[in-house]
Amino acid sequence: MPEIATVSAAEADTTLLTALRRLRGRATLGDVVSATGMPEDQAETALKGLLETHRGHLEVSDSGDLLYQFDPKLIERAREPFGVRFRRAAWSAFKTGFKVWTAVMLVVYFIVFVALIIAAMTANRDGRGFGRRGGFGLGDLFILHWLMGGRGWSRGSLYYGHSHARRLPKDARPPFYKKVFAFIFGPEEPRPTQLQKDRSALQLIRARKGVLTSAELVEHTGLALMDAQEEMGRLTGAHGGDPGVSERGEVVYTFPGLMKSAHGKVRTREPNPAWLRLEYPKKLTGNNAGANWGIGAMNGFNLTAATVIGLGPALQTTTAAAVAVDPLWFWGLGVVPLTFSSMFFGIPLVRSLGLRRENAGRLRRNVRRLLIGLVYSRSVGAVRWVSVADAIRHVTPRLKDWNVGPRVVLKELETLAAEFNAEVEADDDGFRYRFPAVRETFVEAELTRRALKLGDQKLGRIVYATSDTSEEASKRDLETFDRELMRAEVDVSRYLPSPGEVGYEEDFELVMEDKRPARVRSRPRGRPSRPRSRPQWR
């Protein structure tokens, strides 16, 4: 009997990519098996793996078949255009160079100019030159703190702004130079890893019994529906998900592996939804007012001193007052510090223009997240319609510090309506929208949870068997009819916590989780424990 050659993983990926290019990125499992010759289980595994690494998602055809939809060019998820990478590298190189220059210029020139002024004042008072005192003084302590920071501050740590620094222990407060760099370039950006990003979504999957849909991920993240479908595809490939099509044609993702635990039945607290995870406005420097005033005063002093001391003698307007100026004095104490100090103030001024655009994007995302809470709660509740006036009344008081205009609310509401194919009709206030697809996807997910019971690791109800007799088939048909009636009565409102409330989340909270030490404290006997509540802003 001839031996059957096995296909390696690398060869399977190459074969699959070639086949998908011929199929223009759109294929069913059967298309892939036919085009590649791979066994069905191997082809399915390869497709899930490709969803993790390449841009793609899952759809359902009119006949109820599961479709794998990839970008026709099969672009990798982590791939960025050359222009984006070049601009980021150039900006990073400029920041690094300017930071090195700043470390020398700001403090050194400040000390030099102060020394020159004190020397001049001393010489004018008693004719003596300026002599440096011996010993270790306040200036040395300032330079030491500039270089080292607190004793608990580790080299290479990032400074995300004052709101981050005040959460650190007192001996781990950031050094002064970090605040200077933040004054120029803004606070450092948190860079969470993919593992850190995935934790919240995986916690949501576990809390919802190993079953999730794209619309439920939208509730949690605020993503656009198409982006949520892309993300569900990636999570499927990365974490052993199993996509399926429900009776109503909804793509439902199950993750049976996530529901297995060495500690018995999985009990996970559901993470906050999108409307309790709003974004704060991004700060220009991230520093507190005192640090900004101090840094600005130092640089302002250098700017004034460079103009008066360094350039002053050479800029006399009368011939009688003109004096010969040493070029080293003119350039070293005039042009160079003046140029630096001007750039020191100029860079934040230019950045403020981009900051407006960034905060406008944050405002739109916050409006969308609040509208998701309103639309979802109405869709699963008794009142199904959302009017434009309802949306404005819901959003405006909850974002009163953002100066939200009605046009922004209307635009985001129309975007949601387009994503979920909402029904639209005119009313006295303009238009109102109904989102039946939202409730339908929640109900399909809930019925799947009840059927699979992944939380109990038990086999759910059998809905079809090839060995059915006519009586058994008739009985199953009646059960199907009963399930249709049950759909209208399924209560999924518990999956929408506090839709009328508002909560904010700092950008750096995700990356701080790994750095927060676990503390085990014993509770004194006789004192009841109190639940820890998350601060919320109404």
C-alpha positions in Angstrom: 0.0 0.0 0.0 1.6 3.3 -1.0 2.4 5.8 1.7 0.3 9.0 2.0 2.4 12.1 2.2 1.5 14.5 4.9 1.4 18.3 4.4 3.5 20.4 6.6 2.1 23.5 8.3 4.3 25.8 6.2 3.3 24.1 3.0 -0.3 24.2 4.0 -0.2 28.0 4.6 1.5 28.6 1.2 -1.0 26.4 -0.6 -3.9 28.1 1.2 -2.7 31.6 0.4 -2.3 30.6 -3.3 -5.8 29.2 -3.4 -7.4 32.2 -1.6 -5.7 34.6 -4.1 -7.3 32.7 -6.9 -10.7 32.8 -5.1 -10.2 36.6 -4.5 -10.2 36.1 -0.7 -13.8 34.8 -0.5 -14.4 31.1 0.1 -16.3 28.5 2.0 -14.6 25.6 3.6 -15.6 23.4 0.7 -14.0 25.9 -1.8 -10.7 25.7 0.1 -10.8 21.9 0.3 -11.4 21.6 -3.4 -8.8 24.2 -4.3 -6.0 22.9 -2.1 -6.7 19.1 -1.7 -6.2 19.4 2.0 -8.4 17.3 4.4 -11.3 19.2 5.7 -10.1 19.4 9.3 -6.7 20.6 8.2 -8.2 23.2 5.9 -10.4 24.5 8.7 -7.5 24.7 11.1 -5.4 26.5 8.5 -8.3 29.0 7.8 -8.6 29.8 11.5 -4.9 30.3 11.8 -5.0 32.7 8.8 -7.8 34.7 10.5 -5.3 35.4 13.4 -2.6 36.7 11.1 -4.4 38.2 8.1 -7.2 40.7 7.8 -10.5 38.8 7.5 -13.8 37.9 9.1 -16.7 35.5 8.8 -20.0 36.0 7.0 -23.1 33.9 6.3 -24.3 33.3 2.8 -27.9 33.5 1.7 -28.0 29.7 1.9 -26.7 29.7 5.5 -23.2 28.6 4.7 -20.2 30.0 6.6 -18.0 32.2 4.4 -14.4 33.2 5.1 -13.9 36.7 3.8 -10.3 37.9 3.5 -8.8 41.0 2.0 -8.2 40.2 -1.7 -4.6 41.2 -1.3 -4.3 39.0 1.9 -2.8 41.8 3.9 -1.3 40.8 7.3 -2.9 42.4 10.3 0.3 43.9 11.7 1.4 45.4 8.4 1.7 49.1 8.1 2.2 51.3 5.0 5.8 52.4 4.4 4.9 56.1 4.8 3.4 55.5 8.3 6.5 53.6 9.4 8.8 56.2 8.0 7.1 59.1 9.7 7.0 57.3 13.0 10.7 56.4 12.7 11.6 60.0 11.7 9.6 61.5 14.6 11.1 59.0 17.0 14.7 59.9 15.9 14.0 63.6 16.2 12.5 63.2 19.7 15.5 61.2 20.8 18.0 63.8 19.5 16.1 66.7 20.9 15.8 65.0 24.3 19.5 64.6 24.5 19.9 68.2 23.5 17.3 69.2 26.2 19.1 67.3 28.9 22.2 69.4 28.3 20.7 72.7 27.3 17.9 73.5 29.7 19.7 72.9 33.0 23.2 73.7 32.0 22.3 77.0 30.4 20.0 77.8 33.3 22.9 77.3 35.7 25.3 79.2 33.5 23.0 82.2 33.1 22.2 82.3 36.8 26.0 82.1 37.6 26.7 85.0 35.2 24.0 87.2 36.7 25.2 86.5 40.3 28.8 87.1 39.2 27.9 90.4 37.7 25.8 91.5 40.7 28.6 90.4 43.1 31.3 92.2 41.0 29.2 95.4 40.9 28.6 95.3 44.6 32.1 94.9 46.0 34.5 94.5 43.1 35.1 90.8 43.7 34.6 88.1 41.2 32.2 85.2 41.6 33.8 82.3 43.5 32.1 78.9 43.7 31.5 77.7 47.2 32.5 74.2 48.2 30.4 71.4 49.4 27.1 69.8 48.3 24.2 72.1 47.9 20.7 72.5 46.6 21.9 72.7 43.0 23.6 69.3 43.3 20.4 67.8 44.7 18.4 69.3 41.8 20.7 67.8 39.3 20.7 64.4 41.1 16.9 64.4 41.0 17.0 65.4 37.3 19.2 62.4 36.5 17.8 59.7 38.8 14.3 60.5 40.1 13.0 58.8 43.2 14.7 55.8 44.7 12.0 53.5 43.5 12.1 54.8 39.9 13.6 52.2 37.6 15.6 53.2 34.5 13.6 52.8 31.4 10.2 53.3 33.1 7.6 55.3 31.2 5.9 58.5 32.3 2.2 58.7 31.3 1.5 62.0 32.9 0.6 63.3 36.4 -2.5 61.2 36.8 -0.2 58.1 36.3 2.6 59.4 38.6 0.3 60.1 41.5 -0.7 56.4 41.6 2.9 55.4 42.0 4.6 55.0 45.4 6.2 58.2 46.7 9.7 56.8 46.3 9.0 55.9 42.6 7.9 59.3 41.4 9.4 60.2 38.0 12.4 62.4 37.6 12.2 66.0 36.6 13.6 65.4 33.1 10.6 63.1 32.3 8.3 66.0 33.0 10.4 68.3 30.8 10.2 65.8 27.9 6.5 65.5 28.4 6.2 69.4 28.3 7.8 69.2 24.8 6.5 66.0 23.3 3.5 65.1 25.5 3.3 62.2 27.9 4.5 58.8 26.7 2.0 56.6 25.0 1.0 53.3 26.6 1.9 50.5 24.3 -0.1 47.4 25.5 0.8 44.1 24.0 -1.7 42.0 22.1 -1.9 39.7 25.1 -2.9 42.6 27.4 -5.4 43.8 24.8 -7.0 40.3 24.6 -7.5 39.8 28.4 -10.6 41.9 28.6 -12.2 40.2 25.6 -11.4 36.8 26.9 -12.8 37.7 30.3 -16.0 38.7 28.5 -16.1 35.4 26.7 -15.8 33.5 29.9 -18.4 35.6 31.6 -20.8 34.8 28.8 -20.4 31.1 29.1 -17.9 30.8 26.2 -20.3 32.2 23.5 -20.0 35.6 21.9 -21.2 37.5 18.8 -19.7 40.5 17.0 -22.5 42.7 18.2 -21.7 41.8 21.8 -18.0 42.7 21.2 -19.2 46.1 19.9 -21.0 46.5 23.3 -17.8 45.8 25.1 -15.3 47.8 22.9 -17.3 50.4 21.0 -15.7 49.2 17.7 -17.4 49.6 14.4 -19.3 46.4 13.6 -17.0 45.5 10.7 -14.0 46.0 12.9 -15.6 43.8 15.6 -16.1 41.1 13.0 -12.4 41.3 12.1 -11.5 41.1 15.7 -13.8 38.1 16.3 -12.0 36.4 13.4 -8.6 37.1 15.0 -9.8 35.9 18.4 -11.1 32.7 16.8 -7.8 31.9 15.2 -5.7 32.9 18.3 -7.8 31.2 21.0 -9.4 28.2 19.5 -12.8 29.6 18.7 -15.4 27.6 16.7 -17.6 29.8 14.5 -21.1 28.5 13.7 -24.3 29.7 12.1 -27.5 29.8 14.3 -31.0 29.0 13.1 -31.6 32.6 12.3 -28.3 32.9 10.3 -26.3 34.7 12.9 -22.6 34.0 13.2 -22.0 32.8 16.8 -18.5 32.1 18.1 -18.0 29.5 20.8 -14.8 29.0 22.8 -15.1 25.6 24.6 -11.4 25.6 25.6 -11.8 28.8 27.6 -14.5 27.2 29.7 -12.2 24.5 31.1 -10.6 25.3 34.5 -8.6 23.4 37.0 -10.7 25.2 39.7 -14.1 23.8 38.8 -16.9 25.8 37.3 -15.7 29.0 35.7 -17.0 32.1 37.4 -15.8 35.3 35.9 -16.9 38.9 36.5 -17.9 40.6 33.3 -15.8 43.6 32.3 -17.3 47.0 31.9 -19.1 47.8 28.7 -18.0 50.6 26.3 -20.1 53.3 27.9 -18.3 52.7 31.3 -14.9 53.0 29.5 -15.0 56.4 28.0 -11.7 58.2 27.1 -10.5 61.2 28.9 -9.4 64.2 26.8 -5.7 63.8 25.9 -3.5 66.4 27.7 -0.9 68.5 25.9 1.8 67.8 28.4 0.2 65.5 31.0 2.0 67.4 33.8 0.3 69.3 36.6 0.1 73.0 36.5 3.0 73.5 38.9 5.4 71.5 36.9 4.4 73.2 33.7 4.8 76.7 35.2 8.2 75.7 36.6 9.5 74.3 33.3 8.1 77.2 31.4 9.7 79.7 33.7 13.1 78.0 33.4 12.9 78.0 29.6 11.5 81.6 29.6 14.5 82.7 31.7 16.9 81.0 29.3 15.1 82.7 26.3 15.3 86.1 28.0 18.9 85.7 29.1 20.1 84.5 25.7 18.5 87.6 24.1 19.8 90.1 26.7 23.2 88.6 27.7 24.2 86.6 24.6 22.8 88.8 21.8 22.3 92.1 23.6 25.9 93.5 23.2 25.8 92.7 19.4 22.4 94.3 18.8 23.2 97.8 20.0 21.5 100.3 17.7 23.9 103.3 18.2 27.5 103.4 17.0 28.6 104.9 20.3 27.1 102.0 22.3 28.3 99.2 19.9 30.9 96.9 21.3 33.0 94.1 19.9 31.5 90.7 20.7 33.5 87.5 20.9 31.9 85.0 18.4 32.0 82.3 21.0 30.0 84.5 23.3 27.6 85.5 20.5 26.9 81.9 19.3 27.4 80.0 22.6 25.4 82.3 24.9 23.1 83.8 22.3 22.1 82.0 19.1 22.3 78.4 20.3 20.2 78.9 23.5 17.8 81.3 21.8 17.2 78.7 19.0 16.7 75.9 21.5 14.4 77.9 23.8 12.3 79.0 20.8 11.9 75.3 19.7 11.2 74.3 23.3 8.1 76.5 23.2 7.3 76.0 19.5 7.0 72.2 19.4 4.2 72.1 22.0 2.4 74.9 20.1 2.5 72.9 16.8 1.5 69.7 18.7 -1.6 71.5 20.1 -3.0 71.6 16.5 -2.8 67.8 16.2 -4.2 67.4 19.8 -7.4 69.1 18.7 -7.9 66.4 16.0 -7.1 63.7 18.5 -9.6 64.9 21.1 -12.2 65.4 18.4 -11.7 61.7 17.6 -12.1 60.8 21.3 -15.2 62.8 21.5 -16.7 60.9 18.5 -15.8 57.6 20.1 -17.3 58.6 23.4 -20.5 59.7 21.7 -20.7 56.4 19.9 -20.2 54.4 23.1 -23.0 56.3 24.9 -25.2 55.7 21.9 -24.4 52.0 22.0 -25.7 51.9 25.6 -28.9 53.7 24.6 -29.5 51.7 21.4 -28.8 48.4 23.0 -30.9 49.0 26.1 -33.8 50.2 24.0 -33.4 47.2 21.5 -33.7 44.6 24.2 -36.2 46.4 26.3 -39.9 47.4 25.9 -39.1 50.7 24.0 -37.5 49.7 20.8 -37.3 53.1 19.0 -34.6 55.7 19.4 -35.3 59.2 18.0 -32.7 61.8 17.2 -34.0 63.9 20.1 -33.6 60.9 22.5 -30.0 60.5 21.4 -29.2 64.1 22.0 -30.9 64.2 25.4 -29.0 61.0 26.4 -25.5 62.1 25.2 -25.3 65.9 25.9 -25.6 65.9 29.7 -23.3 63.0 30.1 -20.6 64.7 28.1 -21.2 68.3 29.4 -17.5 69.0 29.7 -16.9 68.1 26.0 -19.1 70.7 24.3 -21.0 68.1 22.2 -22.9 69.5 19.2 -26.1 67.9 17.8 -24.4 67.2 14.5 -21.9 64.9 16.1 -24.6 62.9 17.9 -26.7 62.7 14.7 -23.8 61.5 12.6 -22.8 58.7 15.1 -26.5 57.6 15.3 -26.7 57.4 11.5 -23.5 55.4 11.5 -24.9 52.9 14.0 -28.1 52.7 12.0 -26.2 51.9 8.8 -24.0 49.2 10.5 -27.0 47.3 12.0 -29.5 47.9 9.1 -31.8 49.8 11.3 -35.4 50.6 10.4 -36.1 54.3 10.0 -39.3 56.3 10.1 -40.2 60.0 10.4 -41.7 61.4 13.6 -42.4 64.8 15.1 -38.7 65.3 16.1 -37.3 64.3 12.7 -36.4 60.6 12.5 -36.4 57.7 14.8 -34.6 54.3 14.4 -35.2 50.7 15.4 -32.5 48.1 15.7 -34.1 44.6 15.6 -30.8 43.0 14.6 -29.3 43.9 18.0 -31.9 42.0 20.0 -31.8 39.1 17.5 -28.0 38.6 17.9 -28.3 38.7 21.7 -31.1 36.2 21.7 -29.2 33.8 19.3 -26.2 34.0 21.5 -28.3 33.3 24.6 -30.1 30.3 23.0 -26.7 28.9 22.0 -25.4 29.2 25.6 -28.5 27.4 26.9 -28.1 24.7 24.2 -24.3 24.1 24.6 -24.0 24.7 28.4 -20.2 25.2 28.0 -20.1 26.6 31.5 -21.3 23.2 32.8 -19.2 21.3 30.3 -22.3 19.2 29.4 -23.8 18.2 26.1 -26.8 20.3 25.2 -30.1 19.4 23.6 -30.0 17.4 20.4 -31.9 19.3 17.7 -31.6 16.8 14.9 -30.6 13.2 14.5 -30.5 11.0 11.3 -32.0 8.1 13.2 -35.2 10.0 14.0 -38.5 8.2 13.4 -41.4 10.2 12.1 -42.9 10.6 15.6 -39.5 11.8 17.0 -39.1 14.2 14.1 -42.6 15.6 14.7 -41.8 16.0 18.4 -38.6 17.9 17.5 -40.6 20.1 15.2 -42.9 21.0 18.1 -39.9 21.8 20.2 -38.6 24.0 17.4 -41.9 25.9 17.4 -41.7 26.3 21.2 -38.2 27.7 20.8 -39.5 30.3 18.3 -42.1 31.4 20.9 -39.4 31.4 23.6 -37.3 33.8 21.5 -39.8 36.6 22.1 -39.6 36.0 25.8 -35.8 35.7 26.3 -34.5 38.3 28.7 -31.1 39.5 27.7 -31.2 42.8 29.6 -28.8 41.5 32.2 -26.0 41.7 29.6 -26.4 45.5 29.5 -25.2 46.8 32.9 -26.0 50.4 33.9 -26.7 51.8 30.4 -27.7 55.2 31.9 -24.4 55.6 33.7 -21.0 56.9 32.5 -17.5 55.7 33.4 -14.0 56.7 32.3 -10.8 54.7 31.9 -7.3 56.0 31.7 -5.2 55.0 28.7 -2.5 53.5 30.9 -4.7 51.3 33.1 -4.3 48.3 30.7 -0.5 48.3 31.0 -0.4 49.0 34.7 -2.2 45.7 35.5 1.0 43.7 35.0 3.0 46.1 37.3 0.5 46.1 40.1 1.7 43.7 42.8 -0.7 41.2 44.2 -1.4 41.9 47.9 -3.0 39.4 50.2 -4.4 41.1 53.3 -6.1 39.3 56.2 -9.4 40.8 57.3 -9.7 41.4 61.0 -12.3 39.1 62.6 -15.7 40.6 63.3 -15.5 43.2 60.6 -17.6 42.6 57.5 -16.0 43.1 54.2 -17.2 45.9 51.9 -17.4 45.5 48.2 -14.9 47.5 46.2 -16.7 49.8 43.8 -15.3 51.3 40.7 -15.6 55.1 40.6 -18.1 56.3 38.0 -18.9 59.7 36.6 -22.5 60.5 35.9 
